[in-house]
Amino acid sequence: MHETSSRPVALRGRILHCLRDPGDGGDAGALEGFDDGLLLIEHGRVARLGPAAELLPGLPAHIEVHDHRGRLIVPGFVDTHIHFPQIDVIASYGEQLLEWLERYVFPAERRFEDLAHGQAMAPLFLDQLLRNGTTTALALCTVHPQSVDALLAAAQQRGMRLIAGKVLMDRHCPEFLRDDPERAYRESKALIERWHGVDRLAYAITPRFAPTSTEAQLEAAGRLAREHPDVYVQTHVAENRKEVAWVASLFPWARSYLDVYDHYGLLRERAIYAHCVWLDAVDRARLAASGAAAAFCPTSNLFLGSGLYDLAAMDAAGACSSLATDVGAGTSYSMLRTLAEAYKVLQLQGQRLTPARALYLATLAGARALGLAGRVGNFEPGREADAVVLDSAGTALTARRAAVVRDHDVLEEWFALFTLGDDRNVAATYLQGAAAWERGSA
């Protein structure tokens, strides 16, 4: 079991974080930054934040200062939708959603019936997150309970904040991945009792998507949600037009795809719906009213040709949008690469993603979507001290771009980093003030 160090440490560098959503107008007061800042961490939490010149003279001599001057320190990234078992199918060629699942995903997920396979894959998966600066994630596992055990045990060892769940799937899938409503209920309940609220871990009730669950299984998922109101819910909705049409044929009584989940009590706070590409205005309003949140998955939506996420419409409805890599349909574990594609998706619709809003989407928006804004997402005192150190010197191109940033503008540097950068620009990732990954260490 990971134990938070009680030894105080400090991180020094160029620090930037969001206090609230800056909106697309670039609310300057939503950001707080220090050109030469100091983040003091005690018992794994932020104790103080401010200019290094003011805080350093008062620091006791025994406090270790990690000197990252010349680098940008931001809160650890929050990925609100990713598939643990799809590490081996990322970059699989040439299909849209439903065909892609049949051809690539289901065979890969079958291998997780073997606990040893899951235990071998979990460290690889978590190392990819950490090397890319992701410190909190919401992950789907497979239909096998042991896949959840493998992932959460590995996350616990690292001290990561991770939420995961066993996929529920009892129809329209291979027999080797099919469960049934009562077994799925029992296995999910046992996993909740074993993992939810342990250290930095939590559980998510996880119907894969409406077409692969019978109404009996969706009823069982709703029963779990009622019995465990503090547990998460995660699934997919309105990703692909063919999928939306399929849902309409399977649930003819429902007003919409989202309405299916609402009918079974799965639309609520701490429920994250991936994609939300083909929602209408009524759906967006209902999503917002329920307290559920959307996961914007730009790289997977582009890769599978699913469509373009309408951030402006979601904002207008008052719905919470967060950012997600959606590996393995998503094409990178890097939230920097994901932001670069989000920017382009919005440009195609005449919308904009300001540098400030991009930082918010990758950090505090995800924390809010997960109901964790009081714990992670920024550097306000009392927050868990998860941080990523970004280095423009990571590649020759980003180094050159940073060298010509006007007036040392931190938002211009940040914009160039997420437009051009990747894991090579991550110098270090910290979990509760302890270095969990450092460039050159692996």
C-alpha positions in Angstrom: 0.0 0.0 0.0 1.3 3.5 -0.9 1.8 5.8 2.0 2.0 9.6 1.6 5.2 11.0 2.8 4.9 13.3 5.8 8.1 15.1 4.8 7.5 18.6 3.5 8.7 19.4 0.0 8.5 22.3 -2.3 8.3 22.6 -6.1 9.8 25.7 -7.7 9.1 26.9 -11.2 6.7 28.8 -13.4 3.3 27.8 -11.9 -0.1 28.2 -13.5 -3.5 26.8 -12.5 -7.2 27.6 -12.8 -9.4 28.9 -10.0 -12.6 28.5 -12.0 -13.7 28.1 -15.6 -12.3 31.0 -17.6 -14.9 30.5 -20.4 -14.1 31.2 -24.0 -13.7 34.9 -23.2 -10.5 34.3 -21.3 -11.5 35.5 -17.8 -8.1 36.7 -16.5 -9.2 36.3 -12.9 -9.9 32.6 -13.4 -6.1 31.9 -13.6 -3.4 32.3 -11.1 0.2 32.2 -12.1 3.7 33.0 -10.8 6.7 33.4 -13.1 9.0 32.1 -10.3 6.6 30.4 -7.9 6.9 28.0 -5.0 4.4 25.2 -4.2 4.9 24.1 -0.6 3.5 20.6 0.1 2.9 19.0 3.5 1.5 15.6 4.1 0.8 15.2 0.4 -1.3 18.4 0.2 -0.8 21.9 -0.9 0.1 24.0 2.1 1.1 27.3 0.4 1.5 28.8 -3.0 3.1 32.1 -4.0 6.2 33.9 -5.4 9.4 32.1 -4.6 11.0 35.3 -3.5 8.4 35.7 -0.7 8.2 32.1 0.4 11.8 30.8 0.3 13.2 33.0 3.1 10.7 31.5 5.5 11.2 27.9 4.6 13.0 25.7 7.2 16.3 24.5 6.0 15.3 20.9 6.0 12.6 21.3 3.4 13.7 19.8 0.0 13.1 22.1 -2.9 12.7 20.5 -6.3 14.0 23.2 -8.6 12.1 23.3 -11.9 12.9 26.9 -12.9 12.6 27.3 -16.7 9.7 24.8 -16.7 6.0 25.1 -16.3 4.2 23.5 -13.4 0.5 22.8 -13.7 -2.0 20.6 -11.9 -1.9 16.9 -12.8 -4.1 16.1 -15.8 -7.5 14.5 -15.3 -8.6 12.0 -18.0 -12.4 11.3 -17.6 -12.7 8.4 -20.1 -10.1 5.7 -21.0 -10.1 2.0 -21.6 -7.5 0.0 -19.6 -7.7 -3.2 -21.7 -7.3 -1.4 -25.0 -3.6 -0.7 -24.7 -2.9 -3.3 -27.3 -5.5 -2.1 -29.9 -4.5 1.6 -30.0 -3.8 2.5 -33.7 -5.7 -0.4 -35.1 -6.5 0.4 -38.8 -9.6 1.1 -40.6 -13.0 0.7 -39.0 -15.8 2.8 -37.5 -17.1 2.2 -34.0 -19.2 -1.0 -34.2 -16.9 -2.9 -36.6 -13.9 -1.7 -34.7 -15.3 -3.2 -31.5 -15.9 -6.6 -33.1 -12.6 -6.8 -35.0 -10.1 -5.5 -32.5 -11.5 -4.7 -29.0 -13.5 -7.8 -28.1 -10.6 -10.2 -28.8 -8.2 -8.1 -26.8 -10.6 -7.9 -23.9 -10.9 -11.7 -23.8 -7.3 -12.0 -22.6 -8.2 -10.3 -19.3 -10.0 -13.4 -18.1 -6.5 -14.4 -17.0 -5.6 -12.4 -13.9 -1.9 -12.7 -14.7 -2.5 -10.9 -18.0 -4.3 -8.0 -16.2 -1.5 -7.8 -13.6 1.1 -7.6 -16.4 -0.8 -4.9 -18.3 -1.8 -2.6 -15.4 1.7 -1.3 -14.7 2.2 -0.6 -18.4 -1.1 1.3 -18.6 -0.4 3.4 -15.5 3.1 4.1 -16.5 1.7 5.6 -19.8 -0.6 7.8 -17.8 2.1 9.1 -15.5 4.7 9.7 -18.2 2.1 11.8 -20.0 1.2 13.8 -16.8 -2.1 12.2 -16.1 -2.6 11.8 -12.3 -6.4 11.1 -12.1 -8.3 8.9 -14.5 -11.7 7.2 -14.9 -11.2 3.9 -16.6 -13.3 1.1 -18.1 -12.0 -2.4 -17.5 -13.5 -5.6 -19.0 -16.4 -7.8 -18.1 -14.0 -9.8 -15.8 -13.9 -8.6 -12.2 -10.2 -9.6 -12.0 -9.4 -6.9 -14.5 -10.6 -4.3 -12.0 -8.7 -5.9 -9.2 -5.5 -5.8 -11.3 -5.8 -2.2 -12.2 -6.9 -0.8 -8.9 -4.2 -2.8 -7.0 -1.6 -1.3 -9.2 -3.0 2.2 -8.8 -3.1 1.8 -5.1 0.6 0.8 -5.1 1.4 4.1 -6.9 -0.8 6.3 -4.8 -2.8 7.3 -7.9 -6.4 8.7 -7.8 -8.2 6.2 -10.1 -11.8 5.2 -10.7 -12.6 2.0 -12.5 -15.4 -0.4 -13.2 -16.2 -3.9 -14.5 -18.0 -3.6 -17.9 -21.6 -4.8 -17.9 -22.5 -6.6 -21.2 -25.1 -9.3 -21.7 -26.0 -9.1 -25.3 -24.7 -8.2 -28.8 -21.2 -9.3 -27.9 -19.2 -12.5 -28.1 -20.3 -15.3 -25.8 -16.8 -15.2 -24.2 -17.4 -11.7 -22.9 -21.1 -12.0 -21.9 -22.3 -11.9 -18.4 -25.9 -11.9 -17.1 -27.8 -9.3 -15.0 -27.6 -11.0 -11.7 -24.0 -12.1 -11.9 -23.0 -8.6 -13.1 -24.9 -7.2 -10.1 -23.2 -9.5 -7.6 -19.7 -9.0 -9.1 -20.1 -5.2 -9.3 -21.4 -5.1 -5.7 -18.4 -7.1 -4.4 -16.0 -4.8 -6.3 -17.7 -1.8 -4.8 -17.3 -3.2 -1.3 -13.7 -4.2 -2.0 -12.4 -1.0 -3.6 -14.7 2.0 -3.4 -13.3 4.7 -1.1 -10.1 2.8 -0.4 -7.1 5.2 -0.3 -7.5 7.2 -3.5 -9.6 4.7 -5.4 -13.3 4.6 -6.4 -15.6 2.4 -8.3 -17.8 3.1 -11.3 -20.9 1.2 -12.4 -20.0 0.5 -16.1 -22.6 -0.5 -18.7 -20.5 -0.6 -21.9 -23.2 1.1 -23.8 -27.0 0.7 -24.1 -27.0 -1.8 -27.0 -24.9 -4.4 -25.2 -27.1 -4.4 -22.1 -30.6 -5.9 -21.9 -33.2 -4.0 -20.0 -32.9 -6.4 -17.1 -29.2 -5.6 -16.9 -29.8 -1.8 -17.1 -32.4 -2.3 -14.3 -29.7 -4.1 -12.2 -27.3 -1.2 -12.9 -29.9 1.3 -11.7 -30.4 -0.8 -8.6 -26.7 -0.6 -7.9 -26.8 3.1 -8.4 -29.6 3.6 -5.9 -27.9 1.4 -3.3 -24.6 3.2 -3.7 -25.3 6.9 -4.4 -21.7 7.9 -3.9 -20.4 5.4 -6.6 -19.7 6.7 -10.1 -21.4 5.7 -13.3 -19.6 5.6 -16.7 -20.7 4.7 -20.2 -20.9 5.9 -23.8 -23.7 7.9 -25.4 -24.4 9.3 -28.9 -21.0 8.6 -30.3 -21.8 7.4 -33.8 -24.8 7.8 -36.0 -25.2 4.1 -36.8 -25.0 3.4 -33.0 -27.7 6.1 -32.3 -30.0 4.4 -34.9 -29.3 1.0 -33.3 -30.3 2.3 -29.9 -33.5 3.7 -31.3 -34.4 0.3 -32.8 -33.6 -1.5 -29.5 -35.4 0.9 -27.2 -38.3 2.3 -29.3 -40.1 3.6 -26.2 -37.2 6.0 -25.4 -37.2 9.6 -26.5 -33.4 9.5 -27.2 -30.3 7.5 -26.5 -29.6 9.5 -23.3 -33.2 8.9 -22.2 -32.5 5.2 -22.0 -30.0 5.8 -19.2 -32.2 8.3 -17.5 -35.1 5.8 -17.4 -32.9 3.4 -15.4 -31.7 6.0 -12.9 -28.2 6.3 -14.4 -28.2 10.0 -15.1 -27.0 11.8 -12.0 -24.0 13.5 -10.3 -20.8 11.5 -10.7 -22.1 10.0 -14.0 -19.8 10.6 -16.9 -21.1 10.1 -20.5 -18.4 9.8 -23.1 -18.7 11.4 -26.5 -22.2 13.2 -26.5 -21.6 14.0 -30.2 -25.2 13.5 -31.4 -27.2 14.8 -28.5 -30.0 17.3 -29.2 -30.9 20.4 -27.2 -33.3 18.5 -24.9 -30.6 15.9 -24.1 -28.1 18.6 -23.3 -30.5 20.4 -21.0 -31.3 17.1 -19.2 -27.7 16.2 -18.9 -27.0 19.6 -17.2 -30.0 19.4 -14.9 -29.1 15.9 -13.7 -25.6 16.9 -12.6 -24.0 14.4 -15.0 -21.0 15.4 -17.1 -19.7 14.8 -20.6 -16.3 13.5 -21.7 -15.1 15.2 -24.8 -13.0 12.6 -26.7 -11.5 14.5 -29.8 -8.9 12.0 -30.9 -11.2 9.0 -30.9 -14.1 10.9 -32.5 -11.7 11.9 -35.4 -10.1 8.5 -35.6 -13.4 6.6 -35.9 -15.1 9.3 -38.0 -17.8 9.7 -35.4 -18.4 13.4 -35.5 -17.5 16.7 -33.9 -18.2 17.6 -30.2 -20.2 20.8 -29.9 -18.7 22.5 -26.8 -20.5 25.8 -27.4 -23.9 24.0 -27.3 -22.9 22.1 -24.2 -21.8 25.4 -22.5 -25.1 27.1 -23.5 -27.0 24.3 -21.9 -25.0 24.6 -18.7 -23.6 21.1 -19.0 -20.2 20.2 -17.6 -17.7 19.2 -20.3 -14.4 17.5 -19.4 -11.6 16.1 -21.6 -10.7 12.5 -22.3 -8.2 10.5 -24.3 -10.5 7.5 -24.9 -7.6 5.2 -25.6 -7.7 2.8 -27.5 -9.9 4.5 -30.1 -8.2 7.6 -29.0 -4.8 7.9 -30.5 -2.6 9.1 -27.7 -2.3 8.9 -23.9 -1.1 12.5 -23.9 -3.6 15.1 -22.8 -1.4 17.6 -24.7 -2.0 15.8 -27.9 -5.7 15.5 -27.0 -6.0 19.3 -26.4 -4.3 19.9 -29.8 -7.1 17.9 -31.5 -9.8 19.5 -29.4 -8.6 22.8 -30.6 -9.0 21.7 -34.2 -12.4 20.0 -33.7 -13.7 23.3 -32.3 -12.1 25.4 -35.1 -13.9 23.3 -37.7 -17.2 24.5 -36.1 -16.3 28.1 -35.8 -15.6 27.8 -32.1 -12.5 28.6 -30.2 -10.5 27.0 -27.5 -8.4 29.6 -25.7 -5.2 28.5 -23.9 -6.8 29.3 -20.5 -9.9 27.2 -21.3 -7.7 24.4 -22.5 -5.8 24.3 -19.2 -9.2 24.2 -17.4 -10.5 21.3 -19.5 -7.4 19.2 -18.8 -7.4 19.9 -15.1 -10.2 21.5 -13.0 -13.0 20.6 -15.4 -12.3 16.9 -15.1 -12.1 17.3 -11.3 -15.5 19.0 -11.3 -17.0 16.4 -13.6 -15.9 13.7 -11.1 -17.0 15.6 -8.0 -13.3 16.0 -6.9 -12.8 19.7 -7.3 -12.1 20.0 -3.5 -9.4 17.4 -3.8 -7.6 17.8 -7.2 -7.6 20.0 -10.3 -5.8 23.0 -9.0 -3.2 24.2 -6.4 -5.5 25.8 -3.8 -4.4 25.1 -0.3 -5.6 21.7 1.0 -5.7 20.1 -2.4 -3.9 16.9 -3.0 -0.5 17.9 -4.5 -0.7 16.2 -7.9 1.3 18.1 -10.5 3.0 17.8 -13.9 6.1 19.6 -14.9 6.2 20.6 -18.5 9.4 21.4 -20.3 9.5 23.4 -23.6 13.1 22.1 -24.0 11.8 18.6 -24.4 12.0 18.8 -28.2 14.0 21.0 -30.5 10.8 22.4 -32.1 9.1 23.3 -28.8 12.4 24.8 -27.5 12.6 27.0 -30.5 9.0 28.1 -30.2 9.4 28.9 -26.5 12.5 31.0 -27.3 10.4 33.4 -29.4 7.4 33.6 -27.1 6.4 37.3 -26.8 7.2 39.0 -23.5 7.5 35.5 -21.8 3.7 35.1 -22.1 2.9 32.0 -20.1 -0.3 31.3 -22.0 1.4 31.6 -25.3 4.1 29.1 -24.1 1.3 26.8 -22.8 -0.5 27.0 -26.1 2.6 26.1 -28.0 3.2 23.2 -25.6 -0.2 21.6 -26.1 -0.2 22.3 -29.9 3.3 20.8 -30.5 4.1 18.8 -27.4 3.8 15.2 -26.2 5.3 13.0 -23.5 8.8 14.2 -24.4 7.7 17.6 -22.9 6.8 16.0 -19.5 9.8 16.4 -17.2 8.1 15.0 -14.1 4.8 13.9 -12.6 4.1 14.2 -8.9 1.5 12.3 -6.9 0.8 14.0 -3.5 4.1 15.8 -3.7 6.2 12.7 -4.5 7.8 12.2 -7.9 5.9 9.3 -9.5 7.6 9.6 -12.9 10.7 11.6 -14.1 12.1 11.9 -17.5 15.0 9.6 -17.9 13.8 7.2 -15.2 12.0 4.9 -17.6 
